[in-house]
Amino acid sequence: MIWRHFGEVQKIVLELKILRKSRERTLAEGLEQTWQYLDRVGEGSGHLVILDRSDRPWEEKLYRRKETHRGRRITVWGC
């Protein structure tokens, strides 16, 4: 997402993945894809949202964790 804020251009990289495989595989693929977007726009950090549409309780689905992938910081949100 790119928009103007107080006269400056702000860029936020936000990737959404739907959990279809294992959590570990979805996370690995999502981190790599988010890193590629970060590299393309020249940003140092971004966000990866993993949407779990299973019947698991919300307590298991909701989380936030910080990852570093190839030198870039990515906040991972589970929901």
C-alpha positions in Angstrom: 0.0 0.0 0.0 1.3 3.4 -0.8 -0.3 6.7 0.2 0.6 10.3 1.1 0.6 11.2 4.8 1.6 14.7 6.0 3.2 15.4 2.6 5.3 12.2 2.6 4.9 9.0 0.7 4.4 6.0 3.0 4.8 2.4 1.9 3.5 -0.5 3.9 4.0 -4.1 2.7 1.2 -6.3 3.7 0.9 -9.9 2.5 -2.1 -12.1 3.2 -1.9 -15.9 3.1 -4.7 -18.3 3.7 -3.6 -21.3 5.7 -4.2 -24.3 3.4 -1.1 -26.4 4.1 0.7 -26.7 7.3 1.4 -23.6 9.4 5.1 -24.1 8.9 4.9 -24.3 5.1 2.4 -21.4 4.9 4.7 -19.3 7.1 7.8 -20.2 5.1 6.1 -19.4 1.8 4.6 -16.2 3.2 7.9 -14.9 4.6 9.6 -15.4 1.3 6.9 -13.7 -0.7 6.7 -10.8 1.8 10.5 -10.5 1.5 10.3 -10.3 -2.3 7.8 -7.5 -2.0 9.9 -5.7 0.5 13.0 -6.0 -1.7 11.0 -4.8 -4.7 9.8 -1.6 -3.0 13.0 -1.0 -0.9 11.4 -1.3 2.5 13.1 -2.8 5.6 10.0 -4.2 7.3 6.5 -5.4 6.6 3.6 -7.6 7.7 2.4 -11.1 6.9 -1.2 -12.0 7.9 -2.0 -15.7 8.0 -5.8 -16.4 7.9 -6.8 -19.7 9.5 -10.3 -20.6 8.3 -10.3 -23.9 10.2 -12.5 -24.8 13.2 -9.7 -24.3 15.6 -10.5 -22.1 18.6 -9.6 -18.4 18.3 -7.1 -18.8 21.2 -5.0 -21.0 18.8 -5.5 -18.8 15.7 -4.7 -15.4 17.1 -1.0 -14.5 17.6 1.6 -12.0 16.7 5.3 -12.7 16.3 8.3 -11.0 14.9 10.5 -12.7 12.3 13.6 -11.8 10.4 13.8 -13.2 6.9 16.9 -12.5 4.8 17.7 -9.4 6.9 14.2 -7.9 6.8 11.8 -7.6 9.7 8.4 -9.1 9.2 5.6 -9.1 11.8 3.4 -12.2 11.4 -0.2 -12.0 12.4 -2.3 -15.1 12.9 -6.0 -14.8 12.7 
